[in-house]
Every structure is written in C-alpha cells, then in structure tokens.
Amino acid sequence: MNGMVAVDEPVRVAVKTLGSGKIVPKSFVWQGQTHYVSEHGRRWSERIDGRQIRCFLVRTPSLSAFELRWDAAEDSWKLHRAWLLNAV
C-alpha cells in the first residue's frame, strides 16, 4: 500500500524535551509496533473544538511519514494521518 491513510487513533509517544521547553517526538507505538522517528518536519498548532492541538509531521527510517497530534491539556496523542511507503 502506498499513499495517505486517515488514521485518527490514540497512540503512545515517547518525546524528548529540549532546553527551550519544546517537545520532540522520538518514537510512537501504532498497531502494536514501535515506529522510531528519524526526521522531523513541519510543526504547527490548530484549534479543534476549542482546544489547542499541536501537530508534528515526522518521518521514520522506512521513509513513511506521519502526522502526530498532541492535546497538551489532556496530555494525549493521536496519529491523525499516515503516508505509508511499501506497506503490506
């Protein structure tokens, strides 16, 4: 399978907190598999249902890309979308 997949599922994310207070996703667990982040792309914020959501575009060593979303008020993460390369 190649292309964009709408996911919108809760995921567990391991992050690194930088000295500036920024958080950087390092890995996430989706469908029972740990995906390690090899590259970080765009970061932005959106207001969804009155809540401030932080969005992170990341890439894994397989060259698949993922959009992770963090609701800081709830401290919860979702995998919103995935661009999968060479997935079965």
PDB file of N, CA, C and O in Angstrom:
ATOM      1  N   MET A   1       0.852  -1.176   0.000  1.00  0.00           N
ATOM      2  CA  MET A   1       0.000   0.000   0.000  1.00  0.00           C
ATOM      3  C   MET A   1       0.890   1.229   0.000  1.00  0.00           C
ATOM      4  O   MET A   1       1.864   1.289   0.751  1.00  0.00           O
ATOM      5  N   ASN A   2       0.577   2.186  -0.814  1.00  0.00           N
ATOM      6  CA  ASN A   2       1.248   3.479  -0.835  1.00  0.00           C
ATOM      7  C   ASN A   2       0.183   4.554  -0.779  1.00  0.00           C
ATOM      8  O   ASN A   2      -0.933   4.346  -1.257  1.00  0.00           O
ATOM      9  N   GLY A   3       0.508   5.700  -0.204  1.00  0.00           N
ATOM     10  CA  GLY A   3      -0.405   6.822  -0.188  1.00  0.00           C
ATOM     11  C   GLY A   3      -0.856   7.187   1.207  1.00  0.00           C
ATOM     12  O   GLY A   3      -0.451   6.572   2.194  1.00  0.00           O
ATOM     13  N   MET A   4      -1.716   8.214   1.271  1.00  0.00           N
ATOM     14  CA  MET A   4      -2.192   8.761   2.531  1.00  0.00           C
ATOM     15  C   MET A   4      -3.317   7.919   3.104  1.00  0.00           C
ATOM     16  O   MET A   4      -4.222   7.489   2.389  1.00  0.00           O
ATOM     17  N   VAL A   5      -3.240   7.692   4.414  1.00  0.00           N
ATOM     18  CA  VAL A   5      -4.267   6.946   5.132  1.00  0.00           C
ATOM     19  C   VAL A   5      -4.741   7.814   6.290  1.00  0.00           C
ATOM     20  O   VAL A   5      -3.927   8.284   7.085  1.00  0.00           O
ATOM     21  N   ALA A   6      -6.050   8.032   6.394  1.00  0.00           N
ATOM     22  CA  ALA A   6      -6.612   8.731   7.556  1.00  0.00           C
ATOM     23  C   ALA A   6      -6.683   7.731   8.699  1.00  0.00           C
ATOM     24  O   ALA A   6      -7.275   6.663   8.549  1.00  0.00           O
ATOM     25  N   VAL A   7      -6.093   8.058   9.829  1.00  0.00           N
ATOM     26  CA  VAL A   7      -5.995   7.108  10.931  1.00  0.00           C
ATOM     27  C   VAL A   7      -6.829   7.571  12.114  1.00  0.00           C
ATOM     28  O   VAL A   7      -7.803   6.911  12.475  1.00  0.00           O
ATOM     29  N   ASP A   8      -6.465   8.693  12.725  1.00  0.00           N
ATOM     30  CA  ASP A   8      -7.150   9.291  13.871  1.00  0.00           C
ATOM     31  C   ASP A   8      -7.338   8.304  15.025  1.00  0.00           C
ATOM     32  O   ASP A   8      -8.448   8.112  15.521  1.00  0.00           O
ATOM     33  N   GLU A   9      -6.221   7.677  15.446  1.00  0.00           N
ATOM     34  CA  GLU A   9      -6.236   6.710  16.546  1.00  0.00           C
ATOM     35  C   GLU A   9      -5.304   7.166  17.656  1.00  0.00           C
ATOM     36  O   GLU A   9      -4.272   7.778  17.382  1.00  0.00           O
ATOM     37  N   PRO A  10      -5.653   6.877  18.907  1.00  0.00           N
ATOM     38  CA  PRO A  10      -4.730   7.185  20.010  1.00  0.00           C
ATOM     39  C   PRO A  10      -3.455   6.367  19.859  1.00  0.00           C
ATOM     40  O   PRO A  10      -3.494   5.206  19.451  1.00  0.00           O
ATOM     41  N   VAL A  11      -2.318   6.989  20.196  1.00  0.00           N
ATOM     42  CA  VAL A  11      -1.025   6.313  20.175  1.00  0.00           C
ATOM     43  C   VAL A  11      -0.226   6.738  21.406  1.00  0.00           C
ATOM     44  O   VAL A  11      -0.485   7.784  22.002  1.00  0.00           O
ATOM     45  N   ARG A  12       0.747   5.910  21.773  1.00  0.00           N
ATOM     46  CA  ARG A  12       1.715   6.268  22.822  1.00  0.00           C
ATOM     47  C   ARG A  12       2.924   6.868  22.131  1.00  0.00           C
ATOM     48  O   ARG A  12       3.440   6.305  21.165  1.00  0.00           O
ATOM     49  N   VAL A  13       3.375   8.010  22.626  1.00  0.00           N
ATOM     50  CA  VAL A  13       4.506   8.707  22.009  1.00  0.00           C
ATOM     51  C   VAL A  13       5.578   8.962  23.063  1.00  0.00           C
ATOM     52  O   VAL A  13       5.284   9.441  24.158  1.00  0.00           O
ATOM     53  N   ALA A  14       6.814   8.640  22.726  1.00  0.00           N
ATOM     54  CA  ALA A  14       7.968   8.991  23.560  1.00  0.00           C
ATOM     55  C   ALA A  14       8.535  10.291  23.010  1.00  0.00           C
ATOM     56  O   ALA A  14       8.746  10.421  21.805  1.00  0.00           O
ATOM     57  N   VAL A  15       8.783  11.254  23.896  1.00  0.00           N
ATOM     58  CA  VAL A  15       9.270  12.561  23.461  1.00  0.00           C
ATOM     59  C   VAL A  15      10.549  12.932  24.186  1.00  0.00           C
ATOM     60  O   VAL A  15      10.869  12.389  25.243  1.00  0.00           O
ATOM     61  N   LYS A  16      11.267  13.863  23.597  1.00  0.00           N
ATOM     62  CA  LYS A  16      12.421  14.489  24.236  1.00  0.00           C
ATOM     63  C   LYS A  16      12.029  15.943  24.456  1.00  0.00           C
ATOM     64  O   LYS A  16      11.487  16.584  23.555  1.00  0.00           O
ATOM     65  N   THR A  17      12.298  16.467  25.646  1.00  0.00           N
ATOM     66  CA  THR A  17      12.032  17.873  25.929  1.00  0.00           C
ATOM     67  C   THR A  17      13.344  18.636  25.821  1.00  0.00           C
ATOM     68  O   THR A  17      14.315  18.330  26.513  1.00  0.00           O
ATOM     69  N   LEU A  18      13.359  19.630  24.946  1.00  0.00           N
ATOM     70  CA  LEU A  18      14.557  20.433  24.740  1.00  0.00           C
ATOM     71  C   LEU A  18      14.664  21.502  25.828  1.00  0.00           C
ATOM     72  O   LEU A  18      13.687  21.787  26.520  1.00  0.00           O
ATOM     73  N   GLY A  19      15.834  22.082  25.975  1.00  0.00           N
ATOM     74  CA  GLY A  19      16.047  23.124  26.973  1.00  0.00           C
ATOM     75  C   GLY A  19      15.112  24.309  26.805  1.00  0.00           C
ATOM     76  O   GLY A  19      14.799  24.999  27.776  1.00  0.00           O
ATOM     77  N   SER A  20      14.668  24.548  25.580  1.00  0.00           N
ATOM     78  CA  SER A  20      13.751  25.659  25.294  1.00  0.00           C
ATOM     79  C   SER A  20      12.320  25.341  25.714  1.00  0.00           C
ATOM     80  O   SER A  20      11.446  26.207  25.665  1.00  0.00           O
ATOM     81  N   GLY A  21      12.082  24.084  26.130  1.00  0.00           N
ATOM     82  CA  GLY A  21      10.727  23.673  26.503  1.00  0.00           C
ATOM     83  C   GLY A  21       9.977  22.995  25.370  1.00  0.00           C
ATOM     84  O   GLY A  21       8.911  22.420  25.593  1.00  0.00           O
ATOM     85  N   LYS A  22      10.518  23.054  24.152  1.00  0.00           N
ATOM     86  CA  LYS A  22       9.880  22.369  23.020  1.00  0.00           C
ATOM     87  C   LYS A  22       9.953  20.868  23.231  1.00  0.00           C
ATOM     88  O   LYS A  22      10.919  20.347  23.788  1.00  0.00           O
ATOM     89  N   ILE A  23       8.912  20.183  22.773  1.00  0.00           N
ATOM     90  CA  ILE A  23       8.942  18.729  22.803  1.00  0.00           C
ATOM     91  C   ILE A  23       9.162  18.214  21.386  1.00  0.00           C
ATOM     92  O   ILE A  23       8.697  18.803  20.410  1.00  0.00           O
ATOM     93  N   VAL A  24       9.883  17.099  21.298  1.00  0.00           N
ATOM     94  CA  VAL A  24      10.226  16.494  20.013  1.00  0.00           C
ATOM     95  C   VAL A  24       9.866  15.011  20.085  1.00  0.00           C
ATOM     96  O   VAL A  24      10.451  14.286  20.889  1.00  0.00           O
ATOM     97  N   PRO A  25       8.914  14.534  19.260  1.00  0.00           N
ATOM     98  CA  PRO A  25       8.600  13.105  19.248  1.00  0.00           C
ATOM     99  C   PRO A  25       9.813  12.279  18.831  1.00  0.00           C
ATOM    100  O   PRO A  25      10.472  12.597  17.841  1.00  0.00           O
ATOM    101  N   LYS A  26      10.110  11.219  19.586  1.00  0.00           N
ATOM    102  CA  LYS A  26      11.230  10.332  19.278  1.00  0.00           C
ATOM    103  C   LYS A  26      10.755   8.996  18.716  1.00  0.00           C
ATOM    104  O   LYS A  26      11.421   8.410  17.863  1.00  0.00           O
ATOM    105  N   SER A  27       9.600   8.511  19.193  1.00  0.00           N
ATOM    106  CA  SER A  27       9.022   7.260  18.697  1.00  0.00           C
ATOM    107  C   SER A  27       7.556   7.221  19.089  1.00  0.00           C
ATOM    108  O   SER A  27       7.105   7.980  19.947  1.00  0.00           O
ATOM    109  N   PHE A  28       6.813   6.314  18.438  1.00  0.00           N
ATOM    110  CA  PHE A  28       5.408   6.119  18.795  1.00  0.00           C
ATOM    111  C   PHE A  28       5.035   4.671  18.529  1.00  0.00           C
ATOM    112  O   PHE A  28       5.644   3.991  17.703  1.00  0.00           O
ATOM    113  N   VAL A  29       4.017   4.218  19.250  1.00  0.00           N
ATOM    114  CA  VAL A  29       3.535   2.847  19.102  1.00  0.00           C
ATOM    115  C   VAL A  29       2.188   2.906  18.399  1.00  0.00           C
ATOM    116  O   VAL A  29       1.246   3.543  18.870  1.00  0.00           O
ATOM    117  N   TRP A  30       2.121   2.227  17.258  1.00  0.00           N
ATOM    118  CA  TRP A  30       0.881   2.158  16.482  1.00  0.00           C
ATOM    119  C   TRP A  30       0.720   0.718  16.005  1.00  0.00           C
ATOM    120  O   TRP A  30       1.654   0.122  15.468  1.00  0.00           O
ATOM    121  N   GLN A  31      -0.458   0.177  16.206  1.00  0.00           N
ATOM    122  CA  GLN A  31      -0.789  -1.195  15.817  1.00  0.00           C
ATOM    123  C   GLN A  31       0.215  -2.192  16.390  1.00  0.00           C
ATOM    124  O   GLN A  31       0.618  -3.146  15.724  1.00  0.00           O
ATOM    125  N   GLY A  32       0.612  -1.947  17.655  1.00  0.00           N
ATOM    126  CA  GLY A  32       1.498  -2.869  18.348  1.00  0.00           C
ATOM    127  C   GLY A  32       2.958  -2.801  17.934  1.00  0.00           C
ATOM    128  O   GLY A  32       3.762  -3.607  18.403  1.00  0.00           O
ATOM    129  N   GLN A  33       3.321  -1.870  17.077  1.00  0.00           N
ATOM    130  CA  GLN A  33       4.693  -1.759  16.587  1.00  0.00           C
ATOM    131  C   GLN A  33       5.262  -0.388  16.943  1.00  0.00           C
ATOM    132  O   GLN A  33       4.584   0.630  16.804  1.00  0.00           O
ATOM    133  N   THR A  34       6.515  -0.371  17.405  1.00  0.00           N
ATOM    134  CA  THR A  34       7.182   0.892  17.691  1.00  0.00           C
ATOM    135  C   THR A  34       7.776   1.450  16.411  1.00  0.00           C
ATOM    136  O   THR A  34       8.505   0.763  15.695  1.00  0.00           O
ATOM    137  N   HIS A  35       7.456   2.702  16.136  1.00  0.00           N
ATOM    138  CA  HIS A  35       7.976   3.413  14.961  1.00  0.00           C
ATOM    139  C   HIS A  35       8.923   4.490  15.474  1.00  0.00           C
ATOM    140  O   HIS A  35       8.509   5.378  16.219  1.00  0.00           O
ATOM    141  N   TYR A  36      10.188   4.415  15.079  1.00  0.00           N
ATOM    142  CA  TYR A  36      11.181   5.385  15.509  1.00  0.00           C
ATOM    143  C   TYR A  36      11.220   6.551  14.534  1.00  0.00           C
ATOM    144  O   TYR A  36      11.170   6.358  13.319  1.00  0.00           O
ATOM    145  N   VAL A  37      11.310   7.756  15.068  1.00  0.00           N
ATOM    146  CA  VAL A  37      11.335   8.968  14.249  1.00  0.00           C
ATOM    147  C   VAL A  37      12.770   9.250  13.829  1.00  0.00           C
ATOM    148  O   VAL A  37      13.663   9.362  14.669  1.00  0.00           O
ATOM    149  N   SER A  38      12.983   9.364  12.520  1.00  0.00           N
ATOM    150  CA  SER A  38      14.314   9.663  12.006  1.00  0.00           C
ATOM    151  C   SER A  38      14.438  11.107  11.528  1.00  0.00           C
ATOM    152  O   SER A  38      15.540  11.652  11.464  1.00  0.00           O
ATOM    153  N   GLU A  39      13.305  11.725  11.193  1.00  0.00           N
ATOM    154  CA  GLU A  39      13.316  13.118  10.719  1.00  0.00           C
ATOM    155  C   GLU A  39      12.091  13.844  11.242  1.00  0.00           C
ATOM    156  O   GLU A  39      11.018  13.262  11.397  1.00  0.00           O
ATOM    157  N   HIS A  40      12.277  15.135  11.512  1.00  0.00           N
ATOM    158  CA  HIS A  40      11.172  15.987  11.946  1.00  0.00           C
ATOM    159  C   HIS A  40      10.896  17.012  10.862  1.00  0.00           C
ATOM    160  O   HIS A  40      11.813  17.630  10.322  1.00  0.00           O
ATOM    161  N   GLY A  41       9.637  17.180  10.557  1.00  0.00           N
ATOM    162  CA  GLY A  41       9.240  18.159   9.555  1.00  0.00           C
ATOM    163  C   GLY A  41       8.535  19.331  10.205  1.00  0.00           C
ATOM    164  O   GLY A  41       8.927  19.809  11.270  1.00  0.00           O
ATOM    165  N   ARG A  42       7.512  19.771   9.555  1.00  0.00           N
ATOM    166  CA  ARG A  42       6.751  20.943   9.984  1.00  0.00           C
ATOM    167  C   ARG A  42       6.089  20.715  11.332  1.00  0.00           C
ATOM    168  O   ARG A  42       5.701  19.595  11.664  1.00  0.00           O
ATOM    169  N   ARG A  43       5.963  21.795  12.111  1.00  0.00           N
ATOM    170  CA  ARG A  43       5.215  21.807  13.381  1.00  0.00           C
ATOM    171  C   ARG A  43       4.233  22.957  13.294  1.00  0.00           C
ATOM    172  O   ARG A  43       4.569  24.028  12.788  1.00  0.00           O
ATOM    173  N   TRP A  44       3.021  22.743  13.786  1.00  0.00           N
ATOM    174  CA  TRP A  44       2.027  23.815  13.776  1.00  0.00           C
ATOM    175  C   TRP A  44       0.991  23.528  14.847  1.00  0.00           C
ATOM    176  O   TRP A  44       0.959  22.442  15.426  1.00  0.00           O
ATOM    177  N   SER A  45       0.144  24.514  15.102  1.00  0.00           N
ATOM    178  CA  SER A  45      -0.941  24.365  16.074  1.00  0.00           C
ATOM    179  C   SER A  45      -2.266  24.598  15.382  1.00  0.00           C
ATOM    180  O   SER A  45      -2.361  25.392  14.446  1.00  0.00           O
ATOM    181  N   GLU A  46      -3.290  23.898  15.848  1.00  0.00           N
ATOM    182  CA  GLU A  46      -4.656  24.071  15.350  1.00  0.00           C
ATOM    183  C   GLU A  46      -5.589  24.153  16.545  1.00  0.00           C
ATOM    184  O   GLU A  46      -5.323  23.570  17.596  1.00  0.00           O
ATOM    185  N   ARG A  47      -6.670  24.871  16.378  1.00  0.00           N
ATOM    186  CA  ARG A  47      -7.700  24.910  17.406  1.00  0.00           C
ATOM    187  C   ARG A  47      -8.817  23.990  16.924  1.00  0.00           C
ATOM    188  O   ARG A  47      -9.432  24.228  15.885  1.00  0.00           O
ATOM    189  N   ILE A  48      -9.068  22.926  17.708  1.00  0.00           N
ATOM    190  CA  ILE A  48     -10.078  21.936  17.350  1.00  0.00           C
ATOM    191  C   ILE A  48     -11.035  21.800  18.522  1.00  0.00           C
ATOM    192  O   ILE A  48     -10.616  21.469  19.631  1.00  0.00           O
ATOM    193  N   ASP A  49     -12.317  22.053  18.287  1.00  0.00           N
ATOM    194  CA  ASP A  49     -13.334  22.002  19.336  1.00  0.00           C
ATOM    195  C   ASP A  49     -12.928  22.846  20.539  1.00  0.00           C
ATOM    196  O   ASP A  49     -13.142  22.446  21.683  1.00  0.00           O
ATOM    197  N   GLY A  50     -12.341  24.018  20.278  1.00  0.00           N
ATOM    198  CA  GLY A  50     -11.956  24.933  21.339  1.00  0.00           C
ATOM    199  C   GLY A  50     -10.661  24.576  22.041  1.00  0.00           C
ATOM    200  O   GLY A  50     -10.258  25.268  22.976  1.00  0.00           O
ATOM    201  N   ARG A  51     -10.003  23.515  21.613  1.00  0.00           N
ATOM    202  CA  ARG A  51      -8.762  23.065  22.258  1.00  0.00           C
ATOM    203  C   ARG A  51      -7.569  23.362  21.353  1.00  0.00           C
ATOM    204  O   ARG A  51      -7.661  23.257  20.130  1.00  0.00           O
ATOM    205  N   GLN A  52      -6.455  23.732  21.969  1.00  0.00           N
ATOM    206  CA  GLN A  52      -5.220  23.974  21.229  1.00  0.00           C
ATOM    207  C   GLN A  52      -4.505  22.633  21.032  1.00  0.00           C
ATOM    208  O   GLN A  52      -4.134  21.972  22.001  1.00  0.00           O
ATOM    209  N   ILE A  53      -4.319  22.244  19.781  1.00  0.00           N
ATOM    210  CA  ILE A  53      -3.687  20.973  19.437  1.00  0.00           C
ATOM    211  C   ILE A  53      -2.373  21.261  18.714  1.00  0.00           C
ATOM    212  O   ILE A  53      -2.330  22.051  17.771  1.00  0.00           O
ATOM    213  N   ARG A  54      -1.313  20.614  19.167  1.00  0.00           N
ATOM    214  CA  ARG A  54      -0.015  20.743  18.494  1.00  0.00           C
ATOM    215  C   ARG A  54       0.142  19.591  17.509  1.00  0.00           C
ATOM    216  O   ARG A  54      -0.127  18.434  17.834  1.00  0.00           O
ATOM    217  N   CYS A  55       0.580  19.927  16.305  1.00  0.00           N
ATOM    218  CA  CYS A  55       0.718  18.942  15.239  1.00  0.00           C
ATOM    219  C   CYS A  55       2.187  18.820  14.831  1.00  0.00           C
ATOM    220  O   CYS A  55       2.908  19.814  14.746  1.00  0.00           O
ATOM    221  N   PHE A  56       2.613  17.580  14.581  1.00  0.00           N
ATOM    222  CA  PHE A  56       4.004  17.287  14.247  1.00  0.00           C
ATOM    223  C   PHE A  56       4.037  16.366  13.034  1.00  0.00           C
ATOM    224  O   PHE A  56       3.384  15.323  13.025  1.00  0.00           O
ATOM    225  N   LEU A  57       4.787  16.746  12.024  1.00  0.00           N
ATOM    226  CA  LEU A  57       4.992  15.887  10.868  1.00  0.00           C
ATOM    227  C   LEU A  57       6.348  15.216  11.050  1.00  0.00           C
ATOM    228  O   LEU A  57       7.368  15.891  11.193  1.00  0.00           O
ATOM    229  N   VAL A  58       6.356  13.875  11.045  1.00  0.00           N
ATOM    230  CA  VAL A  58       7.590  13.120  11.282  1.00  0.00           C
ATOM    231  C   VAL A  58       7.756  12.055  10.199  1.00  0.00           C
ATOM    232  O   VAL A  58       6.805  11.681   9.512  1.00  0.00           O
ATOM    233  N   ARG A  59       8.998  11.580  10.069  1.00  0.00           N
ATOM    234  CA  ARG A  59       9.298  10.519   9.110  1.00  0.00           C
ATOM    235  C   ARG A  59      10.058   9.421   9.842  1.00  0.00           C
ATOM    236  O   ARG A  59      10.815   9.687  10.775  1.00  0.00           O
ATOM    237  N   THR A  60       9.845   8.192   9.408  1.00  0.00           N
ATOM    238  CA  THR A  60      10.519   7.041  10.001  1.00  0.00           C
ATOM    239  C   THR A  60      11.607   6.545   9.044  1.00  0.00           C
ATOM    240  O   THR A  60      11.644   6.964   7.887  1.00  0.00           O
ATOM    241  N   PRO A  61      12.495   5.656   9.513  1.00  0.00           N
ATOM    242  CA  PRO A  61      13.541   5.133   8.615  1.00  0.00           C
ATOM    243  C   PRO A  61      12.992   4.453   7.360  1.00  0.00           C
ATOM    244  O   PRO A  61      13.699   4.361   6.356  1.00  0.00           O
ATOM    245  N   SER A  62      11.744   3.976   7.398  1.00  0.00           N
ATOM    246  CA  SER A  62      11.137   3.346   6.218  1.00  0.00           C
ATOM    247  C   SER A  62      10.700   4.372   5.180  1.00  0.00           C
ATOM    248  O   SER A  62      10.210   4.011   4.110  1.00  0.00           O
ATOM    249  N   LEU A  63      10.882   5.670   5.503  1.00  0.00           N
ATOM    250  CA  LEU A  63      10.501   6.815   4.670  1.00  0.00           C
ATOM    251  C   LEU A  63       8.997   7.076   4.653  1.00  0.00           C
ATOM    252  O   LEU A  63       8.522   7.908   3.880  1.00  0.00           O
ATOM    253  N   SER A  64       8.249   6.375   5.495  1.00  0.00           N
ATOM    254  CA  SER A  64       6.837   6.707   5.673  1.00  0.00           C
ATOM    255  C   SER A  64       6.757   7.964   6.529  1.00  0.00           C
ATOM    256  O   SER A  64       7.625   8.204   7.368  1.00  0.00           O
ATOM    257  N   ALA A  65       5.724   8.762   6.322  1.00  0.00           N
ATOM    258  CA  ALA A  65       5.531   9.997   7.089  1.00  0.00           C
ATOM    259  C   ALA A  65       4.243   9.890   7.892  1.00  0.00           C
ATOM    260  O   ALA A  65       3.299   9.205   7.498  1.00  0.00           O
ATOM    261  N   PHE A  66       4.226  10.585   9.029  1.00  0.00           N
ATOM    262  CA  PHE A  66       3.092  10.507   9.948  1.00  0.00           C
ATOM    263  C   PHE A  66       2.807  11.882  10.526  1.00  0.00           C
ATOM    264  O   PHE A  66       3.726  12.656  10.795  1.00  0.00           O
ATOM    265  N   GLU A  67       1.537  12.177  10.714  1.00  0.00           N
ATOM    266  CA  GLU A  67       1.133  13.393  11.410  1.00  0.00           C
ATOM    267  C   GLU A  67       0.652  13.002  12.804  1.00  0.00           C
ATOM    268  O   GLU A  67      -0.379  12.349  12.961  1.00  0.00           O
ATOM    269  N   LEU A  68       1.420  13.414  13.812  1.00  0.00           N
ATOM    270  CA  LEU A  68       1.059  13.173  15.204  1.00  0.00           C
ATOM    271  C   LEU A  68       0.436  14.442  15.766  1.00  0.00           C
ATOM    272  O   LEU A  68       0.866  15.551  15.449  1.00  0.00           O
ATOM    273  N   ARG A  69      -0.584  14.268  16.607  1.00  0.00           N
ATOM    274  CA  ARG A  69      -1.247  15.416  17.228  1.00  0.00           C
ATOM    275  C   ARG A  69      -1.267  15.245  18.737  1.00  0.00           C
ATOM    276  O   ARG A  69      -1.608  14.181  19.255  1.00  0.00           O
ATOM    277  N   TRP A  70      -0.892  16.322  19.440  1.00  0.00           N
ATOM    278  CA  TRP A  70      -0.816  16.297  20.899  1.00  0.00           C
ATOM    279  C   TRP A  70      -1.765  17.321  21.500  1.00  0.00           C
ATOM    280  O   TRP A  70      -1.686  18.513  21.203  1.00  0.00           O
ATOM    281  N   ASP A  71      -2.665  16.837  22.350  1.00  0.00           N
ATOM    282  CA  ASP A  71      -3.551  17.696  23.129  1.00  0.00           C
ATOM    283  C   ASP A  71      -2.866  17.874  24.486  1.00  0.00           C
ATOM    284  O   ASP A  71      -2.949  16.995  25.344  1.00  0.00           O
ATOM    285  N   ALA A  72      -2.192  19.008  24.681  1.00  0.00           N
ATOM    286  CA  ALA A  72      -1.411  19.233  25.906  1.00  0.00           C
ATOM    287  C   ALA A  72      -2.307  19.267  27.147  1.00  0.00           C
ATOM    288  O   ALA A  72      -1.893  18.813  28.214  1.00  0.00           O
ATOM    289  N   ALA A  73      -3.518  19.793  27.025  1.00  0.00           N
ATOM    290  CA  ALA A  73      -4.418  19.878  28.180  1.00  0.00           C
ATOM    291  C   ALA A  73      -4.768  18.491  28.705  1.00  0.00           C
ATOM    292  O   ALA A  73      -4.909  18.303  29.913  1.00  0.00           O
ATOM    293  N   GLU A  74      -4.907  17.529  27.812  1.00  0.00           N
ATOM    294  CA  GLU A  74      -5.243  16.148  28.191  1.00  0.00           C
ATOM    295  C   GLU A  74      -4.001  15.257  28.240  1.00  0.00           C
ATOM    296  O   GLU A  74      -4.064  14.118  28.704  1.00  0.00           O
ATOM    297  N   ASP A  75      -2.882  15.782  27.761  1.00  0.00           N
ATOM    298  CA  ASP A  75      -1.651  15.019  27.578  1.00  0.00           C
ATOM    299  C   ASP A  75      -1.947  13.710  26.839  1.00  0.00           C
ATOM    300  O   ASP A  75      -1.569  12.623  27.276  1.00  0.00           O
ATOM    301  N   SER A  76      -2.637  13.857  25.705  1.00  0.00           N
ATOM    302  CA  SER A  76      -2.982  12.691  24.890  1.00  0.00           C
ATOM    303  C   SER A  76      -2.513  12.919  23.455  1.00  0.00           C
ATOM    304  O   SER A  76      -2.506  14.041  22.947  1.00  0.00           O
ATOM    305  N   TRP A  77      -2.126  11.825  22.829  1.00  0.00           N
ATOM    306  CA  TRP A  77      -1.615  11.844  21.462  1.00  0.00           C
ATOM    307  C   TRP A  77      -2.530  11.046  20.548  1.00  0.00           C
ATOM    308  O   TRP A  77      -3.152  10.066  20.958  1.00  0.00           O
ATOM    309  N   LYS A  78      -2.595  11.495  19.292  1.00  0.00           N
ATOM    310  CA  LYS A  78      -3.289  10.746  18.239  1.00  0.00           C
ATOM    311  C   LYS A  78      -2.407  10.717  17.000  1.00  0.00           C
ATOM    312  O   LYS A  78      -1.691  11.671  16.697  1.00  0.00           O
ATOM    313  N   LEU A  79      -2.479   9.610  16.305  1.00  0.00           N
ATOM    314  CA  LEU A  79      -1.917   9.541  14.965  1.00  0.00           C
ATOM    315  C   LEU A  79      -3.056   9.948  14.048  1.00  0.00           C
ATOM    316  O   LEU A  79      -4.042   9.224  13.908  1.00  0.00           O
ATOM    317  N   HIS A  80      -2.914  11.109  13.427  1.00  0.00           N
ATOM    318  CA  HIS A  80      -4.004  11.651  12.615  1.00  0.00           C
ATOM    319  C   HIS A  80      -3.980  11.100  11.184  1.00  0.00           C
ATOM    320  O   HIS A  80      -5.002  10.656  10.661  1.00  0.00           O
ATOM    321  N   ARG A  81      -2.800  11.136  10.564  1.00  0.00           N
ATOM    322  CA  ARG A  81      -2.675  10.653   9.181  1.00  0.00           C
ATOM    323  C   ARG A  81      -1.332   9.966   9.003  1.00  0.00           C
ATOM    324  O   ARG A  81      -0.384  10.217   9.748  1.00  0.00           O
ATOM    325  N   ALA A  82      -1.266   9.097   8.007  1.00  0.00           N
ATOM    326  CA  ALA A  82      -0.012   8.411   7.675  1.00  0.00           C
ATOM    327  C   ALA A  82       0.136   8.382   6.158  1.00  0.00           C
ATOM    328  O   ALA A  82      -0.831   8.186   5.422  1.00  0.00           O
ATOM    329  N   TRP A  83       1.356   8.579   5.721  1.00  0.00           N
ATOM    330  CA  TRP A  83       1.717   8.432   4.308  1.00  0.00           C
ATOM    331  C   TRP A  83       2.652   7.238   4.257  1.00  0.00           C
ATOM    332  O   TRP A  83       3.845   7.359   4.535  1.00  0.00           O
ATOM    333  N   LEU A  84       2.110   6.103   3.905  1.00  0.00           N
ATOM    334  CA  LEU A  84       2.842   4.844   4.010  1.00  0.00           C
ATOM    335  C   LEU A  84       3.514   4.484   2.688  1.00  0.00           C
ATOM    336  O   LEU A  84       2.903   4.563   1.623  1.00  0.00           O
ATOM    337  N   LEU A  85       4.776   4.088   2.778  1.00  0.00           N
ATOM    338  CA  LEU A  85       5.525   3.620   1.609  1.00  0.00           C
ATOM    339  C   LEU A  85       5.828   2.152   1.801  1.00  0.00           C
ATOM    340  O   LEU A  85       6.294   1.742   2.864  1.00  0.00           O
ATOM    341  N   ASN A  86       5.570   1.371   0.792  1.00  0.00           N
ATOM    342  CA  ASN A  86       5.904  -0.059   0.784  1.00  0.00           C
ATOM    343  C   ASN A  86       5.282  -0.832   1.939  1.00  0.00           C
ATOM    344  O   ASN A  86       5.868  -1.797   2.430  1.00  0.00           O
ATOM    345  N   ALA A  87       4.100  -0.414   2.374  1.00  0.00           N
ATOM    346  CA  ALA A  87       3.413  -1.146   3.433  1.00  0.00           C
ATOM    347  C   ALA A  87       2.640  -2.306   2.823  1.00  0.00           C
ATOM    348  O   ALA A  87       2.216  -2.241   1.669  1.00  0.00           O
ATOM    349  N   VAL A  88       2.464  -3.339   3.584  1.00  0.00           N
ATOM    350  CA  VAL A  88       1.748  -4.531   3.100  1.00  0.00           C
ATOM    351  C   VAL A  88       0.291  -4.417   3.471  1.00  0.00           C
ATOM    352  O   VAL A  88      -0.497  -5.311   3.162  1.00  0.00           O
TER     353      VAL A  88
END
